[in-house]
Amino acid sequence: MVKHQTNSGAANRSRPDSGSKAQGDGARLLGVQALRAVGALLVAWAHAIDEVQGSLGNPLQARFFYFENFGSSGLDIFFVISGFVVSLVAARAANRDKESSGSSAVHFLSRRITRIFPLFLMITAFLLARVLKAGRLHEAKISWLPTLLLLPSFDFPASGPLLSLGWSLIFELYFYLLLAAFLLFTKRSVVRSTVTFLCGMVALGLIAGFRHPLLIFWMNPLILEFVFGCLIGLLFDRCSKANLSFGRLGLGLAALGVALLAATVFTGYGAASAATSILAGQDCWLRVAVWGLPSALLVGGVIFCAPAMRSVPARLLVFLGDASYSIYLCTIPALDVIRRFWRHFGSPGADVGVFQGILSCVVAGVVCYLIVERPLMRFFHNWYKPIPFHAKQA
């Protein structure tokens, strides 16, 4: 789960006289940022319930049909958003006539790497220091490839990094590397080539099986959620060139996506919510069906209905979307802190404890965003330039 921030929406709000097309593009991106916040809050909610169950007892909400792990669906929303945004960024890089294919690919990949690794490694170092201090290095059974490089391990079932939520970033990095490779070799059709390759790998995995730990990442059906985002990006580009607007259709698609996601609270979703299942190559198709497709409808619908996001709650969601990467990575450390708080000061109850857990994740993430993530981005590159989605795309 990686955000790609822009100030284009804020700029458009501050200029009422700006063109309708610019306003539409900014509104679409603001809606996507709000969805990032929703995704981060859902993930924090799922892990807060797990933390409370281990420390305070079983909250009422965990006993309401299949609420317990429903928040894991936030990750599927992240994957679709990443497919949409990063594919558009790659297409923009391909359209830089001044750069060769090689320099475009290097520029694109360097920005992706400096986007995800610094903060990930800093929080990983913090967790590793705690493991060393407690003398539990051997007990931790750390798999170093995913922990330090976000590469698949050679274990089966596949191992995740020490920062457990970082397993999703292994899929993200795989997607980035593919886009960079096709940006190098098929510059003018980078997104379509990436979509074709990913679909081919998933089809090959379906035919041949993918029980090898590397193939679990390379051929996993979960990759199709990035493909959904890429397809939304290609459709968005076509509609932008033709100056087409689908406000009501977008609203309907978003509502359908929400309804289908919410329905799984009552129908269930098997073990698709468990990272251990995905890393063992199990329940992957189920997850794509029950959460991936609805997430694509939701993300695509929000993009095409372009909500204004002018109210205070909407602007708060946009801000939390800006901080979503920090919120996501800080979830595990923040819940560890709140667990210690409960141990010393107690808690009013399990359900209130879930709220406290979510709040601790948000506060820790926002603080991390303001004092760590944003300065890091300013150090590595000027991240806060608008992404010109209205520019001609491949």
N, C-alpha and C positions, 0 to 999 in steps of 0.2 A: 504494500500500500504506500504510494508515493504521490505527493501533491505537486502541482506545477503552478506556482502562484503568478498572478498578474494583477496589475492595478487598472486594467482597462475598464472594468465595470465602475470603479470609483471615479475614474476620469469622466466617463460618460454621464454619471449621475451629476457631476459638478458642472457639466456643460449641457444645459437643456437644449441648446440650439444645434448640438451635434447631429450628424446624419442619422436617419432611422436605422440604417444598416449597422453602423457602429454601436448604436444603442442596443440593437438586437443581439449582436455578438457579445457585448459586455454582460447583458442580462443572462444569456445562456451560460456563460462562464460562472457568473455569480450563483446560478442555480446548481451548477456542478459542485462549486465549493460548499454549498449548503448540504449537498448529498454526502460530501466527504465527512462533514460533521456528523451526520446521521450514521454513517458507517462506523466512525470511531466510537460514538456513543453506544452503538449496538454491541460492538466487540467488548468495550469496557463493561457493559451491563452483564454479558455472558460470563466474563471472568470474575466480576464482583459476586455473582451468585455462587460460583464455584468456591470462591474464597470464604464466603459466609457459611456455606455448607460445611466447610472444614473447620470453622472456628466458632460459629454461633448457633448452628443448627439449621434446619431446613426451612427456608422462608416460604410464605404462602404462595408467592408468585412462581416458585419453582415447582409447585404441586398443581398449578393451573394448566391442564392439558400438557402442551409441549413447550412451555415458555422457557424451560430451564436453559437450553442451549440455543434458542432461536437467535440470540444476538450474534452468533457466529456468521449469520447471513450478511453482516456488515462487510465482511471480507470480500464477498462476491460482488457487492456494489463497488468496492475499491478496484477490483480487477477490471470490471467493465469500464470504469472511469479512466483507469490507467491506459487501457487499450485505446480509448477515444483520444485522450489528450496527447499521449506520447506518440501515437501514430501521426497526429497532426503536426507535432513538433518535428518529427522525422521528415514529413513531407515538406515542411518549410525549409529544413536544411537542404533537401534535395533541390529546391528551387533557387538556391543561392548560386547564380551564374558565375560569380567571381571566384568561387571555390571549386577545386577539383573534387572528384568523388572521394578521394582519400582524405582530404582535409575536412570535408563535410562529415564523413563518418567519424573521424577522430574528434572533431568538435562536438558532435552529438553525443558520442559515448563518454567523453570526458565530463560533460555536464551531467549526464545521468549518474556516473560513478561518484562525482563529488557531491551529488545531491543525496544519495542514499547512504554512502559509507561513513562519512565523518561522524554523524550523530549515532548511527548504529554501533560503530566501534567504540565510541565514548561510553555509551550505556553498557555495552558488552564488557568493557574494561572495568566499569564500576561493579558489575555482577561478579566478574572473575576475581576482583580484589576481595569481595566478600567471601567467596568460596575459599580462597587462599587463607584469609584471616581465620576462617572457621576450621581450617585444616581438613577440608572435605574434597580436595582436588580429585583423589582417586575414586571417591564415592560418586562424584558428579558424572563420571564417564563422558567427558567432553569430546565431541566429535569436532576436530579442529578445522576441517575444510569448510563446513557450513558456518562455524562460529566466527571465523576470521575472514573468509573469502566469499561467503554466500554461494559456495559451490556444492553440488551434491556429494554426499559421502559415498563410500564403497560398501556400506553396511546394508543389510536387508533385515527387517524393513528399514527404509531410508531414515537416517538420523537428521534431526533438526539442530539449529544452533543453540548455544547456551541461553541466549535471549530467545525464549521459546516462540514468541510471536514472529520472530524473524524468519520462520520457515517460508512464509509467503513471499519474502523478499528474494528467495532463491528462484521462484517462478518469475518474479519481476525482472531480475537480472538476466535470466534466460531470454525473456522477451526483448530486453534492451539490446543484448548481444546479437540477436537475430536481425533486428531492425538496422543495427550498425553494419552488419555484414551485407545486407541487401542494399543499404545505402551506398556501400562501396562498389558492389558489382551490378546492381540494377537500379541505378539512381532514380530514374524517371518513373519507375513503377514499384518503389520501395514498399508501400503499404500492401498493394495487391500481391506482390511476391511473398511478403511475410505471411499474409493470410493463407495463401496457397500452400506454403511450406508447413505451417502449423496444422492445417487441416489434413495434409498428407501424413504428417507424423502421427496424428491421433488415429487416422484410419489404419495406418500400419500397426500401431499398437493394438488396435481392436482386432486385427487379423492375427498378428503374431504373438500377442501377449506382451506385457511389459513388467515382468517381475524382477528384472534387474534394477538395482537402485538408481542408476543413471537414467534408465528408460522411464522410471516412474515420473521423473520430471520432464523428460524430453517428449514423451508420448502421452502424458496424462490428459484425459479429457478436460480437466480444469483449465487447461490452456485455452480452450474454446471461449472462455469468458473474456480473454483479451481480444480474441477474434471478433466477438460481438461488438466490443468497443471500436475496433478498427472499422467494421462495417458501418457502424453509426457515423464514424468520422467521414467515410467515403460518401455516404448519403448526405451528410451535412454539407460537405463540399459541393456536391452537385446542386443541392438546393440553394446554396449561397450564390453560386454562379448564375443560376436561373432566377435569382431574387424571389424564390418561393417561400411562402410562410404557411406553417401548419400548426397554428396555435391551438385550435380546438382538438385536432387530431392528437397533438402532443399531450394535451391535458388528459385525453381519454386513454392514451397509452400509459401515461404515468399512473393514472388511477387503477388501470388493469394490473400493472406491475405491483402496486401496493397491495391490491386485493389478493393476488396470487401468492405473494410473500406471506401476507397475514394468514392466509388459509392454512399454511403449513403448521401454524400454531395448533390447529385443531386436527389436521390430518396426520401430522408427524413427518419425520424426514430421516428415520432410521439412524444410522451412525454417521451420516454425512457431515455432521457438525464437528466431528472429532478429527483433529489434525493427524492423530495416529492412524486413523483409517485412510486418510488421503495419502499419507507417506508410505502406507503399505499397499497402495494401489487398489484400495477397496472403496466402494460406495461413491466413486468419482462421478460416474454417469448420473447417479441419483442426485448428487449435489448440483450438477450442471442443470438438470431438468427442473428441480424444485426451487432452486435459488438463483442459478445463473441466468436462465431465460427471463424470469420475472425481473431480475436486476437490470437486464438489458432493456426491457420495456420501460422500467422506471427511469433509467438514465437517459435513454433516447427521448422519452416523453418530456422530461424536464428540459432537455436541450432544445427541443422544437417548440415547446410552449413558452419558453423564455420568461419565467416569472420575474417580476420587477424587483423583488427582495428589498423593498423600501421600509418595511415596518421594523420596529426595534427587535422583535424576536428573530426576524429574517436576517437582519444585519448581524445579530449575535451568532446565528448559525454560520453565516459567511466567515466571520472571524474565527469561530471554532474550526471551520473547514480549513482555513489558513494554517491553523495549529494542529491539524489532524495527524500528521506524521509524528509529531512529538507526543501527542496524546496516545497514539497507538503504541509507540515504543516504550513509553513511560508506564504503561498499564501494569505490568508485572512488578516493577520496583515500587510503584505507588501503592499497590495492594499489599505488598510486604510491609510497608510503613503503617498502613491502616490496621493491619493485623496486630502489629505491636501496640498500636494505640488501644485496640480492644483489650489486649492482654493486661494492660496497666490500668485502663480507665473504665473498661466495660462498654456495653452498648445497650441502647434502649430496646433492641430486639432485632431479629434476623432481617425483616424487611427494611427496617430503618438502616440496618447495616449495609444492605445492598445499595441504598441511596448514598450512604457515606462512602462506600467503595467507589461508586461512579464519580462522585464529587472529588475524591482524592485523585483519581486518574485525570480528570479535567484540569484541576488546579495544577497538578504536577506538570501536565503536558503544556499548559499555557505558559507557566513560568519557564519551562525548558525552551519553548518556542521563542519567548521574548529575549531571554538572556543567553541562549546557546545557539539555537537553530538559525535565527535571523542573522546574528553576527557571523556565523559560519558561512552562510550563503553570500553575505557581503564580502567576506574574505576570498572565497573561491571565485565568485563571479557576480555580476550585477543581476541578480535573479529577478528583480522587480520591474523588468521591462514588460510592456504588454505583449502578449502572444497574438500576432496579427492573424486571427482565424479568418478574417475577410480577405487575406492575401490569396493569390492564386496558388492552388495546391496541386500536388501530383495525383 
